[in-house]
Amino acid sequence: MSNIVLAQAAEAAGSINPGLAAIGYGLGAVGPGIGVGLIWAAVINGTARQPEAQGQLQGIAWISFVLVEVLALIGLVVYFIASSAA
Amino acid sequence: MSEATDAPTPAETPEAAETANPHAEIVRKLASAMLRTAVWPGVATVTIGAIVATVLLGVPGLIGALVGGVVAFASSLLTIWLMRFTGGMNPHFVMVAALGGYIGKMIVLLVVMTLLGGIDAIHRESLAFTMLATVMVWAGAEVVAFKRTKIPTIVPGN
């Protein structure tokens, strides 16, 4: 009896796994989105205060953008792997 | 000496003014340095991933690793292109372009990865891990390029 219950639970878990993976990916994309927004907001503020530093600020912003974006790509890969367990 | 004074200044034509924008030049120079530094480590990572996946998993592993490498390269090159494209823009527009590019890239990658997940000929884990390794190596190489590139602060009038 317990084996049947466990098998049913495992089957149910397998069917909801892609949905949970998609939700997790969505949540994982929020953080980098906020990070990218904060980075460029800081660049706009910095350029307004010191326009001659625009190029330098944009360079720093782009490298920070790349690093933050890697977080989102890690979330995408985890979604891709987790959604295969259906 | 008189020839130098007779030559037109860079700001006399719109095209020359665009190319003479010192901030755009700095960003494009940084983008070129990042591309130069990152492309070969990226190729090496894809190659290593393809070899390991082929040895461990056979042809599906090889296809998965190559597809993962292509996806990672496309993703990373899009950021470099976006950097070059927005080099001469105001920071407001650069923010819009960067966030738009981020959202667009994530949506496209989500759709592509979901579609690729249903193909039996592609090994999922080899695709995922090769893509992840390539993206991380690429980002690390870009950081190295950023550290090596000298970025001057422009002081108008000097």
gemmi code that builds the backbone of each chain (N, CA, C; Angstrom):
import gemmi

chains = {
    "A": [
        ("MET", (0.832, -1.214, 0.000), (0.000, 0.000, 0.000), (0.868, 1.266, 0.000)),
        ("SER", (1.883, 1.217, 0.899), (2.763, 2.399, 0.978), (3.557, 2.577, -0.316)),
        ("ASN", (3.868, 1.411, -0.963), (4.592, 1.529, -2.237), (3.744, 2.225, -3.291)),
        ("ILE", (2.456, 1.914, -3.286), (1.545, 2.544, -4.258), (1.465, 4.049, -4.010)),
        ("VAL", (1.337, 4.395, -2.724), (1.252, 5.826, -2.377), (2.518, 6.548, -2.796)),
        ("LEU", (3.685, 5.914, -2.511), (4.961, 6.548, -2.886), (5.098, 6.683, -4.399)),
        ("ALA", (4.637, 5.658, -5.122), (4.712, 5.722, -6.580), (3.829, 6.834, -7.125)),
        ("GLN", (2.618, 6.955, -6.522), (1.735, 8.038, -6.974), (2.337, 9.407, -6.663)),
        ("ALA", (2.950, 9.519, -5.478), (3.582, 10.789, -5.111), (4.731, 11.127, -6.055)),
        ("ALA", (5.508, 10.105, -6.399), (6.633, 10.347, -7.314), (6.137, 10.767, -8.688)),
        ("GLU", (5.036, 10.118, -9.120), (4.476, 10.476, -10.433), (3.971, 11.918, -10.436)),
        ("ALA", (3.286, 12.288, -9.338), (2.780, 13.660, -9.240), (3.927, 14.661, -9.199)),
        ("ALA", (4.972, 14.310, -8.461), (6.122, 15.221, -8.377), (6.772, 15.392, -9.739)),
        ("GLY", (6.836, 14.292, -10.504), (7.434, 14.388, -11.835), (6.636, 15.276, -12.762)),
        ("SER", (5.318, 15.270, -12.638), (4.496, 16.061, -13.557), (4.529, 17.551, -13.232)),
        ("ILE", (4.750, 17.897, -11.941), (4.783, 19.331, -11.606), (6.194, 19.896, -11.687)),
        ("ASN", (7.178, 19.026, -11.887), (8.557, 19.516, -11.869), (8.851, 20.573, -12.931)),
        ("PRO", (8.390, 20.403, -14.197), (8.666, 21.462, -15.184), (8.041, 22.794, -14.796)),
        ("GLY", (6.836, 22.736, -14.214), (6.193, 23.980, -13.784), (6.986, 24.670, -12.697)),
        ("LEU", (7.453, 23.884, -11.724), (8.258, 24.470, -10.650), (9.568, 25.036, -11.203)),
        ("ALA", (10.151, 24.313, -12.164), (11.395, 24.808, -12.763), (11.167, 26.145, -13.455)),
        ("ALA", (10.033, 26.276, -14.158), (9.743, 27.538, -14.848), (9.535, 28.675, -13.853)),
        ("ILE", (8.824, 28.354, -12.733), (8.631, 29.386, -11.702), (9.980, 29.791, -11.110)),
        ("GLY", (10.821, 28.801, -10.850), (12.146, 29.095, -10.308), (12.971, 29.935, -11.259)),
        ("TYR", (12.871, 29.641, -12.540), (13.605, 30.447, -13.524), (13.104, 31.892, -13.532)),
        ("GLY", (11.763, 32.021, -13.460), (11.205, 33.376, -13.430), (11.695, 34.156, -12.224)),
        ("LEU", (11.699, 33.489, -11.058), (12.197, 34.167, -9.845), (13.696, 34.464, -9.979)),
        ("GLY", (14.416, 33.531, -10.616), (15.857, 33.732, -10.785), (16.192, 34.857, -11.740)),
        ("ALA", (15.268, 35.206, -12.629), (15.516, 36.303, -13.573), (15.209, 37.659, -12.959)),
        ("VAL", (14.453, 37.656, -11.848), (14.077, 38.937, -11.232), (15.295, 39.635, -10.633)),
        ("GLY", (16.100, 38.870, -9.890), (17.266, 39.458, -9.226), (18.233, 40.130, -10.192)),
        ("PRO", (18.674, 39.411, -11.230), (19.529, 40.075, -12.214), (18.865, 41.274, -12.885)),
        ("GLY", (17.546, 41.190, -13.097), (16.837, 42.342, -13.689), (16.954, 43.572, -12.804)),
        ("ILE", (16.750, 43.366, -11.490), (16.908, 44.485, -10.551), (18.363, 44.983, -10.561)),
        ("GLY", (19.283, 44.021, -10.605), (20.700, 44.400, -10.610), (21.074, 45.235, -11.818)),
        ("VAL", (20.593, 44.822, -12.985), (20.900, 45.579, -14.208), (20.313, 46.985, -14.120)),
        ("GLY", (19.080, 47.068, -13.615), (18.460, 48.389, -13.458), (19.255, 49.279, -12.516)),
        ("LEU", (19.712, 48.716, -11.405), (20.488, 49.510, -10.438), (21.816, 49.969, -11.035)),
        ("ILE", (22.445, 49.092, -11.807), (23.730, 49.450, -12.420), (23.565, 50.669, -13.327)),
        ("TRP", (22.555, 50.617, -14.190), (22.404, 51.718, -15.156), (21.846, 52.972, -14.511)),
        ("ALA", (21.050, 52.798, -13.453), (20.613, 53.975, -12.710), (21.819, 54.686, -12.101)),
        ("ALA", (22.766, 53.905, -11.594), (23.979, 54.503, -11.028), (24.792, 55.215, -12.103)),
        ("VAL", (24.820, 54.650, -13.309), (25.560, 55.299, -14.401), (24.907, 56.632, -14.768)),
        ("ILE", (23.578, 56.647, -14.823), (22.885, 57.900, -15.159), (23.167, 58.955, -14.094)),
        ("ASN", (23.092, 58.554, -12.813), (23.401, 59.489, -11.734), (24.840, 59.985, -11.825)),
        ("GLY", (25.745, 59.042, -12.040), (27.163, 59.412, -12.094), (27.475, 60.326, -13.261)),
        ("THR", (26.849, 60.065, -14.406), (27.091, 60.917, -15.574), (26.508, 62.308, -15.369)),
        ("ALA", (25.365, 62.375, -14.672), (24.784, 63.685, -14.387), (25.697, 64.506, -13.472)),
        ("ARG", (26.349, 63.832, -12.544), (27.235, 64.549, -11.625), (28.570, 64.888, -12.274)),
        ("GLN", (29.067, 63.974, -13.119), (30.392, 64.176, -13.710), (30.377, 63.702, -15.171)),
        ("PRO", (29.933, 64.556, -16.077), (29.761, 64.116, -17.476), (31.056, 63.645, -18.127)),
        ("GLU", (32.178, 64.188, -17.706), (33.435, 63.770, -18.352), (33.824, 62.333, -18.033)),
        ("ALA", (33.166, 61.735, -17.020), (33.471, 60.348, -16.657), (32.532, 59.354, -17.336)),
        ("GLN", (31.758, 59.807, -18.324), (30.735, 58.941, -18.929), (31.318, 57.648, -19.502)),
        ("GLY", (32.397, 57.782, -20.257), (32.991, 56.599, -20.869), (33.480, 55.603, -19.838)),
        ("GLN", (34.133, 56.116, -18.807), (34.637, 55.240, -17.755), (33.488, 54.549, -17.008)),
        ("LEU", (32.443, 55.311, -16.709), (31.298, 54.739, -15.995), (30.598, 53.681, -16.841)),
        ("GLN", (30.485, 53.968, -18.140), (29.814, 52.981, -19.003), (30.631, 51.702, -19.115)),
        ("GLY", (31.951, 51.840, -19.144), (32.795, 50.640, -19.179), (32.597, 49.787, -17.941)),
        ("ILE", (32.604, 50.422, -16.775), (32.371, 49.688, -15.519), (30.979, 49.069, -15.530)),
        ("ALA", (30.001, 49.829, -16.030), (28.624, 49.322, -16.047), (28.496, 48.097, -16.942)),
        ("TRP", (29.162, 48.114, -18.090), (29.021, 46.970, -19.004), (29.641, 45.709, -18.410)),
        ("ILE", (30.774, 45.841, -17.749), (31.391, 44.630, -17.174), (30.543, 44.120, -16.006)),
        ("SER", (29.942, 45.047, -15.235), (29.037, 44.614, -14.162), (27.797, 43.954, -14.750)),
        ("PHE", (27.308, 44.519, -15.851), (26.146, 43.963, -16.540), (26.412, 42.516, -16.966)),
        ("VAL", (27.601, 42.281, -17.510), (27.951, 40.924, -17.954), (27.933, 39.962, -16.771)),
        ("LEU", (28.515, 40.387, -15.647), (28.582, 39.493, -14.490), (27.192, 39.213, -13.916)),
        ("VAL", (26.348, 40.249, -13.882), (24.987, 40.046, -13.374), (24.203, 39.132, -14.317)),
        ("GLU", (24.451, 39.299, -15.599), (23.733, 38.496, -16.591), (24.074, 37.013, -16.474)),
        ("VAL", (25.305, 36.723, -16.048), (25.699, 35.323, -15.866), (24.794, 34.646, -14.834)),
        ("LEU", (24.379, 35.401, -13.812), (23.461, 34.837, -12.813), (22.165, 34.376, -13.466)),
        ("ALA", (21.635, 35.215, -14.356), (20.395, 34.859, -15.044), (20.611, 33.631, -15.936)),
        ("LEU", (21.786, 33.542, -16.553), (22.055, 32.391, -17.420), (22.208, 31.111, -16.595)),
        ("ILE", (22.774, 31.241, -15.388), (22.836, 30.074, -14.504), (21.417, 29.614, -14.161)),
        ("GLY", (20.533, 30.555, -13.880), (19.140, 30.205, -13.607), (18.489, 29.504, -14.787)),
        ("LEU", (18.809, 29.970, -15.993), (18.259, 29.351, -17.204), (18.737, 27.912, -17.344)),
        ("VAL", (20.013, 27.680, -17.074), (20.568, 26.329, -17.196), (19.962, 25.411, -16.143)),
        ("VAL", (19.789, 25.922, -14.924), (19.173, 25.105, -13.871), (17.736, 24.757, -14.252)),
        ("TYR", (17.013, 25.722, -14.824), (15.654, 25.443, -15.318), (15.683, 24.345, -16.374)),
        ("PHE", (16.638, 24.445, -17.283), (16.738, 23.495, -18.394), (16.977, 22.077, -17.868)),
        ("ILE", (17.860, 21.957, -16.875), (18.150, 20.637, -16.328), (16.966, 20.129, -15.501)),
        ("ALA", (16.400, 21.010, -14.656), (15.326, 20.573, -13.762), (14.059, 20.211, -14.528)),
        ("SER", (13.803, 20.898, -15.642), (12.565, 20.629, -16.377), (12.610, 19.304, -17.122)),
        ("SER", (13.765, 18.655, -17.152), (13.874, 17.385, -17.887), (13.406, 16.209, -17.047)),
        ("ALA", (13.144, 16.432, -15.772), (12.790, 15.325, -14.884), (11.318, 14.963, -14.951)),
        ("ALA", (10.627, 15.389, -16.021), (9.191, 15.094, -16.133), (8.956, 13.610, -16.375)),
    ],
    "B": [
        ("MET", (53.919, 72.828, -40.637), (53.058, 73.107, -39.491), (51.730, 73.708, -39.928)),
        ("SER", (51.799, 74.515, -41.069), (50.579, 75.171, -41.505), (49.556, 74.162, -42.014)),
        ("GLU", (50.033, 72.984, -42.558), (49.083, 71.987, -43.048), (48.194, 71.492, -41.912)),
        ("ALA", (48.767, 71.365, -40.757), (47.987, 70.851, -39.632), (46.889, 71.824, -39.231)),
        ("THR", (47.157, 73.099, -39.313), (46.127, 74.063, -38.919), (45.047, 74.183, -39.981)),
        ("ASP", (45.392, 73.889, -41.252), (44.395, 73.979, -42.315), (43.462, 72.769, -42.360)),
        ("ALA", (43.838, 71.679, -41.743), (43.023, 70.465, -41.801), (41.711, 70.682, -41.055)),
        ("PRO", (40.585, 70.099, -41.588), (39.299, 70.274, -40.909), (39.297, 69.575, -39.561)),
        ("THR", (38.617, 70.194, -38.615), (38.517, 69.573, -37.294), (37.514, 68.432, -37.345)),
        ("PRO", (37.651, 67.441, -36.495), (36.784, 66.262, -36.554), (35.310, 66.573, -36.406)),
        ("ALA", (34.963, 67.662, -35.735), (33.560, 67.934, -35.467), (32.865, 68.651, -36.623)),
        ("GLU", (33.573, 68.874, -37.758), (32.969, 69.636, -38.849), (31.907, 68.851, -39.599)),
        ("THR", (32.015, 67.539, -39.658), (30.989, 66.724, -40.304), (30.327, 65.843, -39.247)),
        ("PRO", (29.023, 65.502, -39.456), (28.333, 64.672, -38.451), (29.001, 63.315, -38.266)),
        ("GLU", (29.428, 62.701, -39.381), (30.047, 61.383, -39.267), (31.329, 61.454, -38.454)),
        ("ALA", (32.105, 62.487, -38.744), (33.358, 62.645, -38.019), (33.094, 62.957, -36.548)),
        ("ALA", (32.022, 63.736, -36.312), (31.699, 64.054, -34.925), (31.320, 62.796, -34.157)),
        ("GLU", (30.592, 61.890, -34.852), (30.194, 60.640, -34.191), (31.412, 59.787, -33.866)),
        ("THR", (32.345, 59.703, -34.869), (33.511, 58.871, -34.616), (34.463, 59.519, -33.624)),
        ("ALA", (34.386, 60.847, -33.513), (35.299, 61.522, -32.605), (34.764, 61.620, -31.184)),
        ("ASN", (33.560, 61.061, -30.938), (33.011, 61.076, -29.580), (33.935, 60.257, -28.671)),
        ("PRO", (34.617, 60.897, -27.742), (35.617, 60.154, -26.957), (34.988, 59.082, -26.073)),
        ("HIS", (33.764, 59.307, -25.588), (33.124, 58.304, -24.735), (32.764, 57.061, -25.544)),
        ("ALA", (32.253, 57.286, -26.763), (31.932, 56.144, -27.627), (33.199, 55.366, -27.975)),
        ("GLU", (34.275, 56.088, -28.226), (35.535, 55.417, -28.563), (36.004, 54.534, -27.411)),
        ("ILE", (35.843, 55.041, -26.183), (36.286, 54.266, -25.015), (35.483, 52.973, -24.901)),
        ("VAL", (34.151, 53.084, -25.048), (33.294, 51.902, -24.897), (33.580, 50.894, -26.011)),
        ("ARG", (33.763, 51.405, -27.242), (34.031, 50.489, -28.361), (35.410, 49.850, -28.243)),
        ("LYS", (36.355, 50.614, -27.737), (37.690, 50.041, -27.515), (37.621, 48.928, -26.469)),
        ("LEU", (36.832, 49.169, -25.422), (36.663, 48.150, -24.388), (35.951, 46.918, -24.953)),
        ("ALA", (34.935, 47.151, -25.796), (34.215, 46.027, -26.400), (35.148, 45.194, -27.271)),
        ("SER", (35.988, 45.869, -28.050), (36.931, 45.137, -28.904), (37.912, 44.337, -28.054)),
        ("ALA", (38.407, 44.935, -26.974), (39.352, 44.227, -26.105), (38.688, 43.019, -25.452)),
        ("MET", (37.427, 43.196, -25.031), (36.708, 42.083, -24.402), (36.494, 40.945, -25.396)),
        ("LEU", (36.139, 41.303, -26.633), (35.920, 40.278, -27.655), (37.223, 39.528, -27.958)),
        ("ARG", (38.291, 40.299, -28.154), (39.583, 39.675, -28.469), (40.033, 38.720, -27.367)),
        ("THR", (39.834, 39.142, -26.133), (40.326, 38.336, -25.013), (39.454, 37.116, -24.769)),
        ("ALA", (38.153, 37.237, -25.023), (37.224, 36.175, -24.613), (37.005, 35.113, -25.679)),
        ("VAL", (37.246, 35.449, -26.953), (36.799, 34.523, -28.000), (37.595, 33.211, -27.982)),
        ("TRP", (38.900, 33.287, -27.766), (39.682, 32.043, -27.813), (39.479, 31.165, -26.582)),
        ("PRO", (39.457, 31.734, -25.365), (39.076, 30.875, -24.238), (37.682, 30.259, -24.408)),
        ("GLY", (36.769, 31.001, -25.034), (35.438, 30.452, -25.293), (35.497, 29.270, -26.245)),
        ("VAL", (36.272, 29.422, -27.315), (36.425, 28.319, -28.283), (37.060, 27.109, -27.596)),
        ("ALA", (38.071, 27.376, -26.764), (38.742, 26.267, -26.062), (37.775, 25.550, -25.128)),
        ("THR", (36.916, 26.309, -24.458), (35.950, 25.688, -23.536), (34.955, 24.812, -24.292)),
        ("VAL", (34.468, 25.318, -25.424), (33.528, 24.514, -26.226), (34.213, 23.247, -26.724)),
        ("THR", (35.463, 23.392, -27.146), (36.201, 22.218, -27.644), (36.378, 21.175, -26.544)),
        ("ILE", (36.806, 21.638, -25.374), (36.987, 20.705, -24.255), (35.650, 20.051, -23.888)),
        ("GLY", (34.588, 20.863, -23.846), (33.265, 20.316, -23.539), (32.835, 19.280, -24.564)),
        ("ALA", (33.105, 19.570, -25.838), (32.714, 18.625, -26.893), (33.498, 17.325, -26.767)),
        ("ILE", (34.794, 17.432, -26.473), (35.616, 16.221, -26.349), (35.144, 15.375, -25.162)),
        ("VAL", (34.967, 16.029, -24.022), (34.538, 15.290, -22.815), (33.162, 14.657, -23.039)),
        ("ALA", (32.242, 15.412, -23.620), (30.887, 14.888, -23.851), (30.908, 13.741, -24.849)),
        ("THR", (31.769, 13.844, -25.863), (31.844, 12.766, -26.852), (32.399, 11.493, -26.223)),
        ("VAL", (33.451, 11.658, -25.410), (34.052, 10.484, -24.768), (33.060, 9.823, -23.819)),
        ("LEU", (32.330, 10.625, -23.058), (31.441, 10.068, -22.043), (30.098, 9.616, -22.611)),
        ("LEU", (29.579, 10.346, -23.619), (28.182, 10.128, -24.025), (28.003, 9.806, -25.508)),
        ("GLY", (29.053, 9.933, -26.291), (28.930, 9.624, -27.709), (28.397, 10.798, -28.521)),
        ("VAL", (27.745, 10.455, -29.625), (27.297, 11.493, -30.567), (26.270, 12.465, -29.952)),
        ("PRO", (25.274, 11.971, -29.186), (24.342, 12.956, -28.577), (25.057, 13.965, -27.684)),
        ("GLY", (26.080, 13.510, -26.980), (26.858, 14.418, -26.141), (27.591, 15.454, -26.963)),
        ("LEU", (28.167, 14.991, -28.095), (28.885, 15.927, -28.974), (27.933, 16.986, -29.524)),
        ("ILE", (26.772, 16.542, -29.994), (25.795, 17.507, -30.547), (25.328, 18.469, -29.462)),
        ("GLY", (25.059, 17.916, -28.283), (24.623, 18.766, -27.183), (25.668, 19.805, -26.811)),
        ("ALA", (26.925, 19.382, -26.736), (27.993, 20.325, -26.372), (28.151, 21.409, -27.437)),
        ("LEU", (28.081, 21.003, -28.703), (28.241, 22.001, -29.776), (27.065, 22.992, -29.774)),
        ("VAL", (25.862, 22.478, -29.590), (24.705, 23.382, -29.541), (24.814, 24.316, -28.341)),
        ("GLY", (25.232, 23.767, -27.206), (25.420, 24.603, -26.024), (26.464, 25.681, -26.255)),
        ("GLY", (27.543, 25.315, -26.942), (28.577, 26.301, -27.259), (28.063, 27.393, -28.181)),
        ("VAL", (27.274, 26.991, -29.171), (26.722, 27.981, -30.106), (25.776, 28.942, -29.372)),
        ("VAL", (24.933, 28.390, -28.506), (24.001, 29.241, -27.748), (24.774, 30.208, -26.852)),
        ("ALA", (25.804, 29.700, -26.180), (26.597, 30.560, -25.291), (27.311, 31.650, -26.080)),
        ("PHE", (27.858, 31.286, -27.248), (28.552, 32.279, -28.079), (27.575, 33.351, -28.556)),
        ("ALA", (26.399, 32.908, -29.010), (25.411, 33.881, -29.494), (25.015, 34.833, -28.376)),
        ("SER", (24.819, 34.283, -27.188), (24.421, 35.113, -26.042), (25.507, 36.129, -25.699)),
        ("SER", (26.746, 35.676, -25.659), (27.846, 36.570, -25.271), (28.138, 37.603, -26.361)),
        ("LEU", (28.078, 37.171, -27.618), (28.351, 38.112, -28.711), (27.269, 39.191, -28.801)),
        ("LEU", (26.048, 38.827, -28.414), (24.979, 39.831, -28.438), (25.277, 40.971, -27.464)),
        ("THR", (25.829, 40.617, -26.309), (26.182, 41.658, -25.340), (27.288, 42.565, -25.891)),
        ("ILE", (28.278, 41.966, -26.541), (29.371, 42.762, -27.126), (28.816, 43.683, -28.215)),
        ("TRP", (27.915, 43.121, -29.049), (27.326, 43.940, -30.119), (26.519, 45.088, -29.529)),
        ("LEU", (25.758, 44.784, -28.476), (24.944, 45.812, -27.817), (25.848, 46.913, -27.261)),
        ("MET", (26.965, 46.514, -26.738), (27.934, 47.471, -26.187), (28.460, 48.400, -27.278)),
        ("ARG", (28.805, 47.818, -28.419), (29.314, 48.631, -29.529), (28.211, 49.525, -30.100)),
        ("PHE", (27.005, 48.967, -30.201), (25.896, 49.689, -30.814), (25.506, 50.919, -29.995)),
        ("THR", (25.545, 50.773, -28.663), (25.091, 51.864, -27.801), (26.236, 52.738, -27.312)),
        ("GLY", (27.423, 52.529, -27.861), (28.602, 53.241, -27.365), (28.457, 54.753, -27.365)),
        ("GLY", (27.858, 55.312, -28.422), (27.767, 56.765, -28.526), (26.480, 57.358, -27.992)),
        ("MET", (25.645, 56.534, -27.374), (24.337, 57.036, -26.912), (24.434, 57.624, -25.506)),
        ("ASN", (23.369, 58.368, -25.153), (23.269, 58.869, -23.789), (23.003, 57.702, -22.838)),
        ("PRO", (23.416, 57.847, -21.566), (23.208, 56.748, -20.605), (21.747, 56.335, -20.456)),
        ("HIS", (20.805, 57.277, -20.654), (19.393, 56.924, -20.551), (19.014, 55.879, -21.592)),
        ("PHE", (19.473, 56.120, -22.824), (19.149, 55.190, -23.902), (19.932, 53.891, -23.756)),
        ("VAL", (21.139, 54.003, -23.215), (21.931, 52.786, -23.003), (21.235, 51.891, -21.984)),
        ("MET", (20.656, 52.503, -20.948), (19.925, 51.707, -19.946), (18.740, 50.995, -20.582)),
        ("VAL", (18.003, 51.718, -21.404), (16.859, 51.108, -22.086), (17.329, 49.969, -22.994)),
        ("ALA", (18.406, 50.215, -23.732), (18.915, 49.189, -24.640), (19.426, 47.978, -23.864)),
        ("ALA", (20.120, 48.226, -22.749), (20.670, 47.110, -21.977), (19.547, 46.276, -21.359)),
        ("LEU", (18.569, 46.941, -20.759), (17.459, 46.183, -20.161), (16.625, 45.481, -21.229)),
        ("GLY", (16.399, 46.175, -22.352), (15.665, 45.546, -23.454), (16.416, 44.354, -24.008)),
        ("GLY", (17.708, 44.506, -24.174), (18.525, 43.394, -24.655), (18.510, 42.234, -23.687)),
        ("TYR", (18.565, 42.535, -22.394), (18.538, 41.486, -21.364), (17.223, 40.715, -21.425)),
        ("ILE", (16.115, 41.448, -21.467), (14.800, 40.791, -21.503), (14.640, 39.975, -22.781)),
        ("GLY", (15.007, 40.602, -23.914), (14.879, 39.902, -25.189), (15.723, 38.649, -25.241)),
        ("LYS", (16.958, 38.767, -24.744), (17.849, 37.605, -24.764), (17.317, 36.490, -23.887)),
        ("MET", (16.828, 36.840, -22.708), (16.315, 35.811, -21.794), (15.097, 35.109, -22.393)),
        ("ILE", (14.210, 35.880, -23.031), (13.018, 35.266, -23.637), (13.426, 34.333, -24.773)),
        ("VAL", (14.330, 34.808, -25.628), (14.765, 33.971, -26.756), (15.452, 32.709, -26.253)),
        ("LEU", (16.335, 32.871, -25.252), (17.035, 31.696, -24.728), (16.070, 30.717, -24.065)),
        ("LEU", (15.070, 31.247, -23.355), (14.077, 30.373, -22.717), (13.337, 29.557, -23.772)),
        ("VAL", (12.920, 30.218, -24.839), (12.195, 29.516, -25.912), (13.107, 28.496, -26.588)),
        ("VAL", (14.333, 28.916, -26.894), (15.267, 28.013, -27.587), (15.582, 26.800, -26.724)),
        ("MET", (15.867, 27.032, -25.445), (16.223, 25.908, -24.577), (15.028, 24.978, -24.363)),
        ("THR", (13.827, 25.545, -24.274), (12.644, 24.696, -24.117), (12.429, 23.838, -25.368)),
        ("LEU", (12.616, 24.445, -26.536), (12.448, 23.674, -27.772), (13.543, 22.615, -27.918)),
        ("LEU", (14.774, 22.976, -27.559), (15.872, 22.015, -27.681), (15.717, 20.850, -26.710)),
        ("GLY", (15.020, 21.115, -25.591), (14.854, 20.068, -24.596), (14.032, 18.886, -25.092)),
        ("GLY", (13.231, 19.090, -26.121), (12.402, 18.009, -26.624), (13.050, 17.183, -27.720)),
        ("ILE", (14.292, 17.479, -28.053), (14.973, 16.751, -29.134), (15.812, 15.634, -28.524)),
        ("ASP", (15.547, 14.407, -28.949), (16.230, 13.266, -28.345), (17.697, 13.172, -28.757)),
        ("ALA", (18.031, 13.712, -29.927), (19.408, 13.588, -30.427), (20.395, 14.463, -29.651)),
        ("ILE", (19.864, 15.349, -28.825), (20.724, 16.264, -28.060), (20.720, 15.844, -26.603)),
        ("HIS", (21.903, 15.646, -26.059), (22.005, 15.305, -24.640), (21.883, 16.580, -23.808)),
        ("ARG", (20.890, 16.603, -22.946), (20.549, 17.847, -22.228), (21.677, 18.333, -21.332)),
        ("GLU", (22.224, 17.412, -20.528), (23.223, 17.849, -19.550), (24.496, 18.358, -20.231)),
        ("SER", (24.890, 17.693, -21.316), (26.105, 18.170, -21.997), (25.861, 19.551, -22.603)),
        ("LEU", (24.660, 19.772, -23.133), (24.321, 21.107, -23.654), (24.363, 22.148, -22.526)),
        ("ALA", (23.709, 21.790, -21.414), (23.588, 22.758, -20.318), (24.953, 23.093, -19.725)),
        ("PHE", (25.739, 22.076, -19.446), (27.007, 22.338, -18.761), (28.031, 22.987, -19.692)),
        ("THR", (28.009, 22.617, -20.982), (28.923, 23.291, -21.915), (28.551, 24.758, -22.060)),
        ("MET", (27.255, 25.020, -22.136), (26.810, 26.417, -22.234), (27.222, 27.205, -20.991)),
        ("LEU", (26.993, 26.599, -19.833), (27.327, 27.288, -18.578), (28.829, 27.547, -18.483)),
        ("ALA", (29.632, 26.521, -18.806), (31.083, 26.693, -18.718), (31.565, 27.774, -19.685)),
        ("THR", (31.014, 27.771, -20.901), (31.445, 28.755, -21.898), (31.084, 30.175, -21.466)),
        ("VAL", (29.869, 30.330, -20.958), (29.436, 31.669, -20.523), (30.294, 32.165, -19.370)),
        ("MET", (30.621, 31.277, -18.437), (31.415, 31.699, -17.276), (32.860, 32.003, -17.668)),
        ("VAL", (33.429, 31.169, -18.545), (34.798, 31.447, -19.006), (34.828, 32.757, -19.785)),
        ("TRP", (33.807, 32.977, -20.618), (33.720, 34.209, -21.404), (33.649, 35.427, -20.478)),
        ("ALA", (32.808, 35.327, -19.447), (32.676, 36.457, -18.509), (33.988, 36.703, -17.771)),
        ("GLY", (34.655, 35.620, -17.375), (35.945, 35.779, -16.698), (36.971, 36.443, -17.598)),
        ("ALA", (36.999, 36.020, -18.866), (37.940, 36.631, -19.817), (37.609, 38.103, -20.038)),
        ("GLU", (36.330, 38.434, -20.037), (35.947, 39.842, -20.196), (36.405, 40.680, -19.004)),
        ("VAL", (36.334, 40.105, -17.818), (36.830, 40.821, -16.639), (38.337, 41.055, -16.756)),
        ("VAL", (39.056, 40.034, -17.228), (40.504, 40.179, -17.425), (40.787, 41.289, -18.432)),
        ("ALA", (40.014, 41.294, -19.533), (40.204, 42.342, -20.550), (39.900, 43.716, -19.981)),
        ("PHE", (38.877, 43.802, -19.159), (38.528, 45.086, -18.537), (39.648, 45.580, -17.632)),
        ("LYS", (40.249, 44.648, -16.871), (41.342, 45.050, -15.980), (42.560, 45.518, -16.767)),
        ("ARG", (42.782, 44.897, -17.919), (43.981, 45.227, -18.702), (43.813, 46.511, -19.507)),
        ("THR", (42.560, 46.843, -19.861), (42.336, 47.998, -20.733), (42.375, 49.285, -19.924)),
        ("LYS", (43.144, 50.225, -20.410), (43.220, 51.522, -19.735), (42.054, 52.401, -20.225)),
        ("ILE", (41.246, 52.886, -19.282), (40.097, 53.728, -19.628), (40.363, 55.131, -19.114)),
        ("PRO", (40.609, 56.074, -20.011), (40.877, 57.438, -19.536), (39.602, 58.174, -19.131)),
        ("THR", (39.740, 59.101, -18.211), (38.630, 60.007, -17.889), (38.785, 61.252, -18.747)),
        ("ILE", (37.738, 61.565, -19.524), (37.811, 62.687, -20.454), (37.489, 63.985, -19.722)),
        ("VAL", (38.375, 64.941, -19.816), (38.114, 66.260, -19.238), (37.927, 67.243, -20.393)),
        ("PRO", (36.705, 67.761, -20.606), (36.462, 68.650, -21.748), (37.328, 69.894, -21.676)),
        ("GLY", (37.819, 70.317, -22.828), (38.623, 71.531, -22.907), (40.104, 71.270, -22.842)),
        ("ASN", (40.493, 70.030, -22.471), (41.918, 69.706, -22.418), (42.347, 68.968, -23.686)),
    ],
}
model = gemmi.Model(1)
for chain_id, residues in chains.items():
    chain = gemmi.Chain(chain_id)
    for i, (resn, *xyz) in enumerate(residues, 1):
        res = gemmi.Residue()
        res.name, res.seqid = resn, gemmi.SeqId(i, " ")
        for name, pos in zip(("N", "CA", "C"), xyz):
            atom = gemmi.Atom()
            atom.name, atom.element = name, gemmi.Element(name[0])
            atom.pos, atom.b_iso = gemmi.Position(*pos), 0.0
            res.add_atom(atom)
        chain.add_residue(res)
    model.add_chain(chain)
structure = gemmi.Structure()
structure.add_model(model)
structure.setup_entities()
